[in-house]
Amino acid sequence: MAACASCGAENREGARFCDSCGAVLADAERPRELRKTVTVLFCDVIGSTARAEQLDPEATRATMARYFETARAAIERHGGTIEKFIGDAVMAVFGVPQVHEDDALRAVRAALELRDAVEIDVRIGLNTGQVVTGSGDTLVTGDPVNVAARLEQAAGIGEVLLGADTYRLVRDAVDVELLPPLEAKGKSKPLTAYRLVAVTGEEAHIRRFDAPLVGRDRESQLLAGAWARVLSERSCALFTILGSAGVGKSRLAQEFLAGVDATVVSARCLSYGEGITYWPAVEIVKQLLGAELPDDPAVAALLGHGQAAIDEIAFGVRKLLEARAAERPLVVLLDDLHWAEPAFFELVEQVADLSRDAPILLLCLGRPELLDRRPGWSGGKLNATSVLLEPLAAQETDDLIDGLLGGDDLDPTLRRGILGAAEGNPLFVEEMLAMLRESGGENVSVPPTIQALLAARIDQLPRAERETLERGSIEGQVFHRGAVQALSLDDSAVGGHLLGLVRKELVRPNATMVSGQDAFRFRHLLIRDAAYEALPKSVRAGLHERFADWIGEHGADLVELDEILGYHLEQAARYRVELGIPAPELAARAAGHLGTAGALALERVDHHAARNLLNRAVGLVGNGGAARARLLPLLAEAVYGTGDLEGSEELLAEAIALGTETGEKAAALRSRLFSSYIHGHMGTRSLAALLDELDLLLVEVGPTGDDDLAARAFHTRGWFRLWLGRADAGLADFLAALEHAEQTASPKLRDDVAGGVAAAMRWGSTPWHDLERFLDTSARGKAVRSRDHLGSDVFLHQPGAAAARGDFEVARAQYTERLRQLRDRGETFFIHTFAMNVAAVELRAGELAAAERILRDAWLGLESAGEKGFRSTVGAMLAETLAQLGRPDDAEAIVLASDVLTTEDDAASVALVHRAGARVAFARKLYDAAESQARQALRVLEATDMLEETAETHLLLGEVLAGAGSTEEAAGAFRKAVELAEAKGSSVLTETARAALAGLPS
C-alpha cells in the first residue's frame, strides 16, 4: 500500500490521492490486472417501487441515502470495497484491493451488520470465486459476480444466501440451512445455496488439537526451559514462536499450556477493524478482571472509560499483570502478533523489559512477517527467546496422518498425495484429510481454506516482492535468479527482493540446475501455485514464452531441456488459444520440443512419460499435416507400452492414412509394421496372413535403404515365425534385424531385436548353453545397452537358463529384480506378457501354487489390456497348473476360454491348449481322452522346432500311458522326452524324464 508523504497514512493500492488528507501520492502504483479469489456481496432493497409510490420523493431520497451510507459503513468497516450502486442495489467486493485469508467471513459479518442496521427490507447474496481485477473501470470481472447476483435475487426478505464456496470458507463460524438446488437464469446447473442463520464463531476455521503432537521436541524443551526460569527466578520472559500459517504454532502453544499450573489469558491481534491497536490488551484485561472494575484510571480508559496516554496505558497494564502474577504465575498468550500495531508492540516490550518480581511468560505467536514490521523484536533482551517452526519431516508428517486418522485406513496413493502436497505443514494435512472425507476419498485436492490463506499472504507482500515471486512461479517450484531477472522490468532489484522473500520464509536457497545461476525453491509448492494463479493468462503466456527463450540460452546442459522448452511453449500457446488469439507458430515450436522429449522417453522405455509428452505434441499440431503423421507412430508405440492395444491400433490406422496422404512414407511404413505386430498380439488376424503381409512390406522397405525400417520389418517377421512355431526361421530374421539395428542410432531398437534373438533361441532348437553364450556376448557388446536396462527382453530368458540347470534361487532373484524395475515404472503390461517365463521357473521347481498365482494375475491383466496372443498361452499354462493342483473343473473352464482366444496357426498356444486338456483328463483318470489330447499336442509340436515344449509333452504322454497300464509305450515316450531335453540342454527336465523312465515297472 502507498504511504502518504504528508500525513503518513496508508492508502489503497492504486490510489492517486491520499484517502486521509487528499494530498497527491507521488509514488502511487498503477493498478495492474490480477486474478484473485474474492467474495462478492450483492444487496438489494425489496419493494422499493411500492415504497416510492407511497412516500414523498424527499422522504424516499433521504431513506435511500441512509441505506447507502449504512451499507458503505458496514462494508468498509469489515474491509470490503464498494464496486457500485446500481439503482437500489449495492455490489461490494472483499479481497480488493488486497486479499485476506478471512475475506469470506468478513463479507458474512458485513452482510449481517448491513441487514440488521438498515430500516428497510433487503436481501443479500454472497459468493466466492476467482475473478480478474484491476482492468478498466470495473473492479472485478468473472462468473462469481453473476452467481452472487443470482443468489441475491433468490433470497427472501431479510435473508442472506451463501454460495457453496463461501460456505466452505466460513463453515466453522456460522449456522446455516441448506436450501434445495436453485435454478438460476443463465446457469447450466442448479446452484447450491445456504441460508445464513447466525455467525457463531470468531474463526472461519477451527483447528483440531486432538491428535498427538509430533516433531516438536526441541521447541517444546526450549519453551519448558523458559517457563522453568520464569518460575525459579520469578521473572518475566518473552518467548516468540515464529512460523508460516498452519505450521503448528498454536498446536505447540496448546500442548505447553495443557501442562502448566498457572493463570492463562489469551488474546489475538486483529488484522482490521476499529480500535484494533489495543484490542489484545482489552481482551487480556477483561479476562483478568472479570466483573471487577479497574482501580487504575489508565486501565479504565483502555476499557472505554475516560482518556489516557499511551505510556500510562502501558504502565497500567504492566502493573495489573504483575499483580496477578504475584498471586499465581501468569502466562499471556498473544496470537497473530504480526498484525499488532506499533503501540501494542511497545506495550508488550515494556512488560518484558520492566516487569520485576513477577513470574510472567509472554508467549507470542506470529508469522515471519513480524520481523519485517518489527526488525528488532526481542533483539538484545536476555530474557527473550525466538524459535522458528520448520515444516515437519516426511516421517513426522506420516505420523501426524496416522494420528488424525485415529486408526482408520488410508489408501497408500492418497497418503502419498497428501505427503507430497502438504510438504510438512500440519494444517494442510488436516484440511486435506477433511476434504478427502467430504469428497468420498477419491482424490487429493487443495482445500479452499488453504488457497485463501496462501493467496492472502502473497497479496499482502510489497508489490515488488510479489512480482518477483510471480516471475519465479513461471519456472516452477525451483527457479533461478537469472530467469526472474529476465522476466522482470527492473532486474537490478531482484536480488534484494529475493532476500526479502527468504526472510519471510516464502522461498529458500536451493541447489542450482543451471550452471552459473543462483537457485531458489518455494518453501511450499502451494505457495508457488498461489503466486502463479494470481497472474492473468495473457501475462502468463508472455512470461512462459520469454522463459523458454532464457532457458534455451542458459540451460543447454539440461538433460530434460526439450521437455522444459516444450512445456513452457505449450503453456504460452494454450493460454493464447483460451484467450481467443491462437499462435500456430508457437504451438508448432512447442510440439517439436515435446515430440523430441517424447521420442527420448520412448527410447528409454518410459512408456507413460512418452505417452504424455507425445499426446501433448499431437494435440498441438492439429488434425492434419506431416508433423502429425510423424508423431502418431511414436505415440502409438507408447500407448501400446502402457497396455492399451486398441488405442494403439486406432492411432496407427490414422498414421497410415495421414502418412500416405502427406507423403511421409517412412512414418506410414513404420505404422504398417507396428500395426501388423499389434494384430498378432490381439489375435484379430491369422499369423499366416500377417506373415504374407510382412513379406510384401519387406519388399517396400528394401529400396528405401532405411536401416531402422529394415530392422523393424525383420524383427516383426521374426515374431510371426516364432509364434507359428518356426523359432529357428524366426531366429534368422532376428539376426538379420540385429545387423540393421546396429547401424541405427537407437539403442532401444537394438535391445528389442536382441530380445527377439534370445526369445527364438529359448523357444527353438538352440541349446540353453548357446543362449547363455549369446547373453554373455550381448552384455559385453553393443547389441544392448546394459544388463540392467529395463527395456531389453534379451535378459528375460537368462533366469530360464538358470532354472533349466536347476539354479532356481538364482533364477528367482533375477526375475524379482526385473519385476521390481517394471513395477517402479508402472509397466504392468510387460509384467503380464512375460509372466509365462517367470511361472516356468516355478513349474520347473515344482512350486505349483506360486506358478498358479503368477499365471492368474497375468491371465486377468492381459484380459484388461485386450491382448489375446500371449493370453491364450498363459491360459493354457494356468489350466495345466490347476489340473496338476487337483482342480480339474477350474482348469477345464480356463482351457475352454484359451481355446476360444487361440488362432489356428499359433502353434505354441494350440499345442499347450491340447496339453492342458490332456492334464485335465488325466486328473480325472480319463486316460483315453488324455492320450488323445496329448497326441494332438504332439502333432502340432512335431511340426515345430520347439524342443523343450515337445519334450514336456512326451513326458506327459508317458505319464498318461503309464497310468493306463501301457508300460512299453510309456517308456518310448519317456525316452523321447530324454532325447529332446538333452538336445536342448535342459538338465532338470532330462533328470525328470529319466526318473520317470526308471520308475516304470520292469
MIMIDREN-782032 format. One record per residue (C-alpha): y, z, x. Coordinates in steps of 0.5 Angstrom, whole numbers, plus 500, padded with zeros to 3 digits. Last residue first. Layout:
% MIMIDREN-782032
YZX;...
END
This chain:
% MIMIDREN-782032
292469520;297473515;304471517;309476520;309471527;312466523;317470520;319473527;320467530;325465524;329471526;328470533;331463533;336465528;339470532;339466538;342460535;342455541;343449536;336446539;333453539;335453531;332447530;326448533;325455530;326453523;321447524;316452526;318457520;317451515;310449518;308456518;310456510;306450509;300454512;301460508;302457501;301464498;307463493;311468497;309465504;312458501;318462498;319465505;318458509;323455504;328460506;327459514;327451512;334452509;337456515;334451520;338446516;344450516;344451523;342443525;348440520;347433523;346430516;341426512;336432513;341436509;341433503;333432502;333439505;337442499;332438494;326442498;329449497;331447490;324445488;321451492;325456488;323453482;315453484;316460486;319463480;319470483;325472480;329473487;325466489;329463483;336466485;335464492;332457491;339456486;343458492;339453497;341448491;348450491;348450499;346443499;351440495;356444498;354442505;353435503;360434499;358427496;357429489;363433488;362440488;366444483;361444477;355446482;360452484;360455477;353454476;351457482;356463481;353465474;346464477;348470483;350475477;343474474;340474481;343481483;337483488;342483494;339477496;341474490;348476491;348473498;346466495;351466490;356468495;354463500;354457494;361460491;364459498;361452499;364450492;371454494;372450500;372443496;375446490;382449491;387450485;390456489;388461484;381459485;381459492;383467492;378469487;372466491;375468497;375475495;368474493;366472499;369477503;366483499;359479499;359479506;360486507;354488502;350483506;350486512;344483515;348481522;347474521;350475514;356479517;357473522;357468516;362472512;367471517;366464517;365463510;372467509;375461513;379458507;380465504;384467510;388461510;391462503;393469505;398466510;403472509;405472516;402479517;396478513;394472518;395476524;391481522;386476520;385474527;385480530;379482525;376476526;375477534;373484533;368482528;365477533;365482539;361487534;356482532;354480539;347477537;347470540;349466534;354472532;358471539;358463537;361465530;366469533;369463537;369459531;376461529;378459536;380452535;383453528;390454531;395456527;396463529;396462537;392468540;388463545;395460546;398453546;392448545;389442548;394443554;388447558;386454559;384456552;382449551;377449557;374456554;373453547;370447549;365451554;364455547;362449543;357447549;354454548;353453541;349447541;353441538;348438532;354439527;357445524;360448530;361442534;365439528;369445527;371446534;373438534;377440528;381446531;383441537;386437532;390443529;392445535;394439538;398438532;401445533;403443540;407437537;411433542;406427542;401424547;396430547;396428539;393421541;387423545;386429540;385424534;380420538;376427539;377429532;374422530;368422535;367429532;367427525;361422527;357428530;359432523;356427518;355432513;360428508;365434509;365432517;366425515;372427511;374432516;374427521;378422517;384426517;384428524;383420525;389419521;393425523;392423531;394416529;401418525;403422531;401417536;405412533;404405536;406402529;400397529;395402528;397406522;396400517;389399520;388407520;390407513;385402511;379406514;382412510;382409504;374408505;374415507;377417500;372413496;366416500;369423499;370422492;376424488;379430485;375435489;382439491;381439498;379432499;385430494;389434499;387430505;388424502;395426500;396428507;395421510;399418504;405423506;404421513;404413511;410414507;414418512;413413517;415407513;421410511;423403508;427407502;423405497;416406500;419413503;421414496;414412493;410416498;415422498;415423490;407423490;407428496;411432493;407433487;401433491;404439495;405443488;398442486;396445493;400451493;396455498;402457502;400452507;400447502;407448500;409447508;405441508;409438502;416440505;414436511;412430507;419431503;424431509;423424511;424421504;430426502;434423508;432416506;435417500;434419493;435426489;440430492;440431500;442439499;436441495;431438500;434442505;433448501;426446500;425445507;428452509;424456504;418452505;418453513;419460512;413461508;409456512;410460519;405455523;410455529;411447528;412449520;418453523;420448527;420443522;424448517;429449522;430442523;431441516;436446515;440443520;440436517;441439510;447443512;450437515;448433509;451438504;458438509;458430508;457431500;463436499;463438492;469440489;467443482;468450484;460451484;459445488;464448493;461454493;454451495;457446501;460452504;454456503;449451506;454450512;453457513;445457512;444450516;448453522;444459522;437456521;439451527;441456532;435460531;433460538;440462540;442459547;448454544;451460540;458459543;460452540;455452534;457459533;464457532;464451528;459454523;464460523;469455520;465452515;463459513;470461512;472455508;467456503;468464503;475463501;474458495;469463493;474469493;472474498;471481495;463480495;463479502;466486503;461489498;455486501;457488508;458495506;451494502;448492509;450499512;454501518;456494519;454492526;458490531;458485537;462484543;461477546;460474553;453471551;452471543;446476540;450482542;447489542;451493537;458497536;459501530;462499523;464503517;464509520;472510519;473511527;469504528;473501523;479503526;476500533;475494529;482493527;485494534;480489537;483484531;490485533;490479537;487474533;492474528;490468522;483471523;477466522;476465530;478472531;472475527;468470530;470472537;469480535;462478533;458480527;451484525;450485518;452478517;457472519;461472513;462480513;466480519;471476516;471481510;471487515;477484519;481483512;480490510;483492517;489488516;490490509;489498510;483500507;483503500;479496498;473498502;472505500;473502493;468497493;463502497;463507491;463501485;457498488;454504489;455506482;453499479;446500482;444495488;437492486;430494487;425490483;420491477;420499476;421499469;428497469;430505468;425508473;427503478;435505477;433512478;430510484;435506487;440512485;437517489;436512495;443510495;445518494;440519500;443514505;438512510;438505510;438505503;437497502;431497507;428504505;429502498;425495499;420498503;418503497;418497492;413494497;409500497;409501490;411508488;406514486;409520482;408527486;415529485;418522486;425525489;421529494;417523496;423519497;426524501;420524506;421516506;428517508;426522513;421517516;426512517;432516520;437519515;444517515;449521520;453527518;459528522;460535524;466539525;467546528;473550528;474558530;477556537;482551534;485546538;483540534;481542527;485536524;489533529;488526526;490528519;490522514;486518519;481524521;480524513;478517513;471520516;469522509;470529507;467536506;471543508;467550508;473555509;469561511;472567510;470574513;477577513;480582519;486577520;487570517;493566521;490560523;485558518;489560512;495556515;490550516;488550509;496551507;498545511;492541509;495542502;502540503;500534506;496532500;488532500;484526498;480526505;478533503;473531498;470538497;473544499;468550499;471557500;466562502;468569502;465576505;466582500;472586498;476585504;474577503;478578496;484581499;484576505;484570500;489573496;493574502;492567504;494564497;501568497;502565504;501558502;505559496;511562500;511556505;511551500;517554496;516558490;518557482;516560476;510561472;506555473;500557476;502556483;509560481;504566479;501565486;508565489;510571485;505575488;501580483;497575479;495576472;487578472;483573467;479570472;483572479;478569484;476563480;483561478;486562485;481557487;482552482;490552483;489551490;485545489;490542484;496544490;498537491;495534485;500536480;500529476;494525477;490521483;485522488;483529487;481535492;475539489;475546489;470551490;469559490;463563493;463570493;458572499;451573500;449566503;442563501;444558496;451556499;447553505;443548501;449547497;453545503;448540505;447537499;454536498;455533505;449528504;450521506;452519499;460517501;460517508;460523513;464529515;462536514;468541516;467548518;474553519;472560521;476566519;474573522;470579520;467578527;460579525;460576518;464570520;460569527;454569522;457564518;459559524;451560526;449558519;453552519;451550526;443551524;444547518;447541522;441541527;436542521;439536517;433531516;431533509;433538504;428539499;429535492;432539486;439537488;440531484;447529484;452528478;455521477;461520473;464527475;469531471;464532465;464532457;468526455;467525448;464521442;464514445;461508441;456504446;455497446;450492448;453485446;449479443;447473447;451466447;458469447;463465444;465470438;461476439;454478435;454486437;447489438;446495434;450501437;448506442;452513441;456516446;457523450;460522457;460524464;453523466;454516463;460514466;458508471;452505466;457506460;462501463;456496465;454496458;460495454;464501452;467502445;472507443;473508435;479510432;479506426;472501427;471497434;468490433;475487435;475492441;469490444;471483443;477484447;473487453;468482453;473477454;476481460;469481463;469474463;474473468;481473470;485478472;493480473;495473470;502471473;499467479;493469483;492476485;485478481;479474480;474478476;467482476;465487471;467493467;468493459;472498455;474496447;479500443;481501436;488504434;491508428;498510428;501516431;499515438;496521442;489522441;487514442;491514448;488520451;481518449;483511452;486514459;479518459;475512459;479508464;479513469;471514468;471506469;475507475;471512478;470509485;477506486;479499486;487498488;492493485;488493480;482497479;483499472;486494468;490494462;491490455;495493450;495490443;501490438;503483439;500482446;503487451;501485458;497487464;498494464;495498470;491504470;491510475;490515470;497517469;498509468;494508462;496514458;504513460;503506458;500507452;505512450;510508451;507502447;506507441;513510441;516502441;511501436;514506431;521505433;520498431;517499425;522504423;528499424;524494420;524499414;516500413;512498407;511491410;510493417;505498415;501492412;501488418;500493423;493495419;489497426;493497432;490494438;487497445;484493450;482496457;479492462;475496468;475492475;470489479;474485484;474478487;480477491;486473491;492475495;498479493;504478498;505484503;511488503;514489509;522488508;521492501;527492498;530498495;529500488;528507489;521509486;518503485;520500491;522492491;517487493;511490490;505486493;500492493;503498489;508502493;508509497;515513497;518514504;525514501;529508504;523505509;519504502;511505504;507499502;500500500;
END
